[in-house]
Amino acid sequence: MSVEVSIVLDEQEKTQLESLVNSMGLNLPTFFQIYAKRVLHDRKIPFELSALDDPFYSASNLQQILKAQEQVQNGAVLIKSMSELENMENA
């Protein structure tokens, strides 16, 4: 027999949690079912589920950032202020 349980979260927490568990391939009811079963099995809290890392910090992106930083340090790029770019556009 199943019973329904209500959980109260503020809207921002719900949205953030829903986004996180979706990134793990879950929905909120499945997440809470997994959580409850795991706590009952292990008889302890917490347990870990992890979302994928932020793609900004991926190895390939960090490599590109370091390459760009090296280019700036070596003078291999042209640096212009926004006003200089606007003047070039209007010239």
Residue pairs with C-beta under 8 A, 6 or more apart in sequence:
5 32
7 32
9 17
14 28
17 28
17 31
18 27
18 28
20 51
21 27
21 28
21 30
21 31
21 49
23 51
23 52
24 31
24 49
24 50
24 51
26 34
31 49
34 49
35 47
38 47
39 45
39 47
55 61
68 77
71 77
72 79
80 88
